[in-house]
Amino acid sequence: MSGTSTVAIHADRGIRTDRSVAPPIYQTAAFSAADAEAFAQAAVDPRGQDFYLRFGNPNHAQVAAVVAELERTEAAMVTASGMAALTTAVLALVSAGDHVIGQQSTYGGTASVLLNLLPRLGVSTTLVDQTDPTAFEKALTPQTRLILLETPSNPLLQVTDLRAVAELARAHDVLTVADNTFATPLNQRPTDFGIDLVWHSATKYLNGHTDISAGVLAGPAELLDRIWDTGVLTGAVLGPFDAWLLLRGLRTLPLRLPRHNANGQALAEALQAHPTVAKVHYPGLPSHPQHELASSQMSGFGGVLGIELTGGFEAADAFLGRLRYPRRSASLGGVESLAVHPASMWRGMLSEDQIAGSGVPLGLIRLAAGTEDTADLVADALAAADAVAHT
């Protein structure tokens, strides 16, 4: 097995059809065929790359090859966004009358799929405490077909025992799908613990430059073929140029992620000791209630941390306003640091009761450390905390 930097640069080499060093952008909506037989075959080839853009193109295939190798899965496919990856997979894998289990602590968009979209389609859902593996077992019904996981979770950084849930699901013939956006395949590979399918908002760390929207699914080819069939119908296609930018971002993921990890850890440790900070949610801290579990299934803890200030909502807003480097923005995983107030961000996706049910404190800040110099980010965060303390 080659190292991750080598994989990120060379895993797609077999897909290249030319002699250029940098891959070209296949900026075409359709491809021609030599004869009727070749045309007919291309029209039904799952995750193909030379029929019609909605079905796939070489830039998609290049990204998929790199992600599959990094996640150590049989195959991968790309979509127009992380939410497109999730919804396409769910729509392909469940039907009316089925039951899906999700987590109470999860991204607001995922929660909205579970609480708002699927029930309209006749699919029942149950959200459980992800920190308790027995909660998943208690939620199982004869109609359960899918378990949706996210670890570490957004924005509380709670950790799911992937091995325990995977073993439970396999024993009951239930598929498992894990959101690996926060960890990336460099910090965690869910399939190593028995998870069936992995998805990413590739907008985040995989791309790393906050300039595209994209999603990726990775897993067994047979499973992805089923999802691809649905994707062709829903049409959540990633444009060639965006796919090319995503591939470009993937090339440097092994170089960027260690700095994200280091910055996240340094910020968590510094802020945890500040008297204005009530709590820091970060699995890399020994004080995190699931630090031991996180250490057993992660090789690094990422750049995202949750911060609770003693002054609640007003203190959180003041802290965001005092930061010099992190911008107030909803995304994460780029080279620049970003910070956001999740409760405000999710008001367009979830009701107040649903937000409260997620367990996310109204004054929680999600800070996503970029790749700036560690000392600069720590000094900036501490200065902001000091300023809040003296207001």
C-alpha positions in Angstrom: 0.0 0.0 0.0 1.5 3.3 -1.1 1.6 6.3 1.3 -1.3 8.8 1.2 0.6 11.6 -0.6 1.6 9.2 -3.3 -2.0 7.9 -3.5 -3.4 11.4 -3.7 -1.1 12.3 -6.6 -1.1 9.0 -8.6 -4.2 6.9 -7.9 -6.1 8.3 -10.9 -3.2 7.7 -13.4 -4.9 4.7 -15.0 -7.9 6.9 -16.0 -5.8 9.3 -18.0 -6.2 9.2 -21.8 -3.5 11.6 -22.7 0.2 12.4 -22.0 -0.3 15.7 -20.1 1.1 16.0 -16.6 -1.8 18.0 -15.3 -5.1 16.4 -16.1 -7.3 18.2 -18.6 -10.8 19.5 -17.9 -13.3 17.5 -19.9 -15.6 20.5 -20.5 -18.2 18.7 -22.6 -21.8 17.6 -21.9 -21.7 14.6 -24.2 -19.3 12.1 -25.7 -19.5 10.3 -29.1 -19.3 6.6 -29.7 -17.6 4.6 -32.5 -20.6 2.5 -33.2 -24.1 1.5 -32.0 -22.8 -1.3 -29.8 -20.4 1.0 -28.0 -23.1 3.7 -27.6 -25.5 1.2 -26.1 -22.9 -0.1 -23.7 -21.9 3.4 -22.6 -25.5 4.3 -21.9 -25.8 1.6 -19.2 -22.3 1.5 -17.8 -22.6 2.4 -14.0 -20.4 5.3 -13.0 -19.2 5.6 -16.6 -17.1 8.4 -18.0 -17.8 8.8 -21.7 -21.5 8.9 -22.4 -23.2 12.0 -21.0 -22.2 14.3 -18.2 -25.0 13.4 -15.9 -23.8 9.8 -16.0 -20.2 10.7 -15.3 -17.1 12.0 -17.0 -13.3 11.5 -16.8 -12.8 14.2 -14.2 -15.4 12.5 -12.0 -13.7 9.2 -12.4 -10.3 10.7 -11.5 -11.7 12.0 -8.2 -13.4 8.7 -7.5 -10.2 6.8 -8.0 -8.3 8.9 -5.5 -11.0 8.9 -2.9 -11.6 5.1 -3.2 -7.9 4.5 -2.7 -7.7 6.8 0.3 -10.8 5.3 1.9 -9.6 1.8 0.9 -12.9 1.0 -0.7 -13.7 -0.8 -3.9 -15.2 2.2 -5.7 -16.4 5.8 -5.3 -18.6 8.3 -7.0 -19.0 12.1 -7.0 -22.1 14.4 -6.6 -22.8 18.1 -6.7 -22.7 18.5 -2.9 -22.4 16.6 0.3 -26.1 16.8 0.8 -26.6 15.4 -2.7 -24.4 12.5 -1.8 -26.5 11.8 1.3 -29.9 12.2 -0.2 -29.0 10.2 -3.3 -27.7 7.3 -1.2 -30.7 7.4 1.1 -33.3 7.5 -1.7 -31.5 4.6 -3.4 -31.4 2.4 -0.4 -34.8 2.9 1.4 -38.4 2.7 0.3 -41.8 3.6 1.8 -42.4 1.5 4.9 -38.7 1.2 5.8 -37.1 2.6 9.0 -33.9 4.5 9.3 -31.8 5.2 12.5 -29.8 8.4 12.8 -28.0 10.3 15.5 -29.3 13.1 17.8 -26.0 14.9 17.3 -25.5 15.3 13.6 -25.3 18.0 10.9 -28.5 20.0 10.6 -29.0 19.0 6.9 -28.7 15.3 7.8 -31.2 15.9 10.7 -33.6 17.6 8.3 -33.5 14.6 5.9 -34.3 12.3 8.8 -36.9 14.5 10.5 -38.6 16.3 7.5 -37.9 14.6 4.2 -38.0 10.9 4.8 -41.3 10.9 6.8 -43.0 12.6 3.9 -41.9 9.6 1.7 -43.3 7.1 4.1 -40.0 6.2 5.8 -40.0 6.3 9.6 -36.9 7.5 11.5 -35.5 7.4 15.0 -32.7 9.5 16.4 -30.5 8.1 19.1 -27.7 9.1 21.5 -24.6 8.2 19.5 -22.5 7.9 22.6 -24.5 4.9 23.7 -24.0 1.9 21.4 -26.9 0.1 23.0 -29.2 2.9 21.9 -28.9 1.8 18.3 -29.9 -1.8 19.2 -32.9 -0.5 21.2 -34.0 1.5 18.1 -33.9 -1.4 15.7 -37.2 -2.7 14.2 -37.9 -5.4 11.7 -38.3 -2.6 9.1 -34.9 -1.0 9.8 -32.8 -0.9 6.6 -30.3 1.9 7.2 -28.2 3.5 10.0 -26.8 6.9 9.4 -23.7 7.8 11.4 -21.5 10.9 11.7 -18.3 10.8 13.8 -17.0 13.1 15.1 -20.4 14.8 15.0 -21.2 18.3 13.9 -20.9 20.5 16.0 -20.6 18.7 19.4 -17.7 16.5 18.3 -19.2 13.5 19.8 -17.8 10.1 18.8 -19.6 7.0 17.5 -18.3 3.5 18.2 -18.0 2.5 14.6 -17.1 -1.1 15.2 -19.9 -1.7 17.7 -22.6 -0.2 15.4 -21.2 -2.1 12.3 -21.3 -5.4 14.1 -24.9 -4.8 15.3 -26.0 -3.7 11.8 -24.4 -6.7 10.1 -26.1 -9.1 12.6 -29.5 -7.6 11.5 -28.8 -7.2 7.8 -28.9 -3.4 8.1 -26.7 -1.1 6.0 -24.5 1.5 7.6 -23.5 4.8 6.1 -21.0 7.1 7.8 -20.3 10.8 7.3 -16.5 11.1 7.4 -16.3 14.8 6.5 -14.8 16.0 9.8 -12.2 13.2 10.0 -11.3 12.6 6.3 -9.8 9.3 5.3 -6.4 10.4 6.6 -7.6 10.6 10.2 -10.2 7.8 10.1 -11.5 5.1 7.6 -14.9 3.9 8.7 -14.8 0.8 6.5 -11.8 -0.4 8.5 -14.4 -1.0 11.3 -17.0 -2.6 9.2 -19.0 0.4 8.0 -20.6 -0.3 4.5 -20.6 3.1 2.9 -18.8 6.4 3.5 -19.8 9.9 2.4 -18.1 13.3 2.5 -19.0 16.9 1.9 -16.0 17.2 -0.4 -16.6 21.0 -0.2 -14.7 20.8 3.0 -11.3 19.2 3.7 -11.1 17.1 0.5 -11.1 20.2 -1.6 -9.6 22.4 1.0 -10.0 25.8 -0.7 -13.6 26.9 -0.1 -14.2 27.4 -3.8 -16.5 24.6 -4.9 -19.5 22.5 -3.7 -19.1 18.7 -4.1 -19.9 15.4 -2.5 -18.3 11.9 -2.6 -19.5 8.4 -1.8 -17.2 5.5 -1.3 -17.9 1.8 -0.8 -18.6 -1.5 -2.6 -19.1 -1.2 -6.3 -22.4 -3.0 -6.2 -23.8 -0.6 -3.7 -22.6 2.4 -5.6 -24.0 1.1 -8.8 -27.5 1.1 -7.1 -26.9 4.7 -5.9 -25.6 5.8 -9.3 -28.9 4.6 -10.9 -30.8 7.0 -8.6 -28.2 9.7 -9.1 -28.8 9.6 -12.9 -32.5 10.3 -12.2 -32.0 13.0 -9.5 -29.4 14.7 -11.6 -27.2 16.1 -8.8 -24.2 16.2 -11.2 -20.8 17.8 -10.4 -19.5 20.1 -13.2 -16.3 19.2 -14.9 -14.4 22.2 -13.7 -15.5 21.7 -10.1 -14.5 18.1 -10.3 -11.1 19.2 -11.7 -10.7 21.6 -8.7 -11.6 18.9 -6.3 -9.0 16.6 -7.8 -6.5 19.4 -7.4 -7.4 19.9 -3.8 -7.1 16.2 -3.1 -3.5 16.3 -4.3 -2.5 18.4 -1.2 -4.8 16.9 1.4 -1.9 14.9 3.0 0.1 18.1 3.3 -2.8 20.2 4.7 -4.4 17.9 7.2 -1.5 17.7 9.7 -1.6 21.5 10.1 -5.4 21.4 10.6 -4.9 18.7 13.2 -2.1 20.6 15.0 -4.1 23.9 15.0 -7.2 22.2 16.3 -5.4 20.5 19.1 -3.5 23.7 20.1 -6.6 25.8 20.1 -8.6 23.3 22.1 -5.8 23.0 24.7 -5.4 26.8 25.0 -9.1 27.7 25.2 -9.8 24.9 27.7 -7.6 26.6 30.2 -9.2 30.1 29.7 -11.6 31.1 32.5 -14.1 32.6 30.1 -14.5 29.2 28.4 -17.0 26.9 30.1 -16.3 23.9 27.9 -14.3 22.8 24.8 -15.7 19.9 22.7 -12.7 18.3 21.0 -12.0 14.5 20.9 -8.2 15.2 21.1 -8.5 16.5 24.6 -8.1 13.9 27.4 -11.0 15.6 29.1 -13.3 14.6 26.2 -15.6 11.9 27.6 -14.9 9.7 24.5 -11.2 10.5 24.1 -10.2 6.9 24.5 -12.7 5.7 21.9 -11.6 8.5 19.5 -7.9 7.5 19.9 -8.8 3.9 19.1 -10.4 4.7 15.7 -8.7 8.0 14.7 -5.1 8.8 13.9 -5.7 12.6 14.2 -8.6 14.7 15.5 -9.1 17.4 12.9 -9.3 21.1 13.0 -12.9 21.6 14.2 -13.8 22.3 17.9 -16.9 23.4 19.7 -16.5 26.2 22.3 -19.0 27.2 25.0 -18.4 30.5 26.7 -19.5 31.2 30.2 -21.6 34.2 29.1 -23.9 32.1 26.7 -25.4 33.6 23.5 -24.1 37.1 24.1 -20.6 36.1 25.0 -20.5 33.7 21.9 -21.5 36.6 19.6 -19.0 38.9 21.2 -16.2 36.3 20.8 -17.0 35.9 17.1 -16.8 39.6 16.6 -13.4 39.9 18.3 -11.7 37.2 16.3 -9.1 38.6 13.8 -8.3 35.6 11.6 -11.3 33.3 11.6 -14.2 34.7 9.5 -17.8 34.2 10.4 -18.9 31.6 7.9 -20.9 28.4 7.6 -18.2 26.2 6.1 -15.0 24.5 7.3 -12.1 22.5 6.0 -10.4 25.2 3.9 -7.0 26.7 4.4 -8.6 29.7 6.1 -10.0 29.5 9.6 -13.8 30.0 10.0 -16.2 30.3 12.9 -19.9 30.0 13.1 -22.9 30.0 15.6 -24.6 26.7 14.7 -28.0 27.4 16.3 -28.3 30.5 14.1 -27.2 28.6 11.0 -29.7 25.8 11.5 -32.8 27.9 12.0 -33.6 27.6 8.3 -33.3 23.8 8.4 -34.8 22.8 11.8 -37.5 24.0 14.2 -36.6 25.5 17.6 -37.7 22.2 19.2 -35.6 20.2 16.8 -32.5 22.3 17.5 -33.1 21.9 21.2 -33.5 18.2 20.7 -30.1 18.0 19.0 -28.5 19.0 22.3 -26.6 21.9 20.8 -26.3 24.8 23.3 -27.6 28.1 21.9 -24.3 29.7 22.8 -22.0 27.1 21.2 -19.4 28.3 18.7 -18.0 26.0 16.0 -14.4 27.0 15.3 -12.8 25.4 12.2 -9.0 25.9 12.3 -7.4 26.5 8.9 -3.7 26.2 8.1 -2.5 29.5 9.4 0.5 29.6 11.8 -0.5 27.9 15.0 0.8 30.6 17.3 -1.2 33.3 15.4 -4.5 31.4 15.7 -3.9 30.6 19.4 -3.0 34.2 20.3 -6.0 35.5 18.4 -8.4 33.2 20.1 -7.0 34.0 23.5 -7.2 37.7 22.9 -10.8 37.4 21.8 -11.6 35.4 25.0 -9.8 38.0 27.1 -11.8 40.8 25.5 -15.1 39.0 26.2 -14.0 38.5 29.8 -13.5 42.2 30.3 -16.8 43.4 28.8 
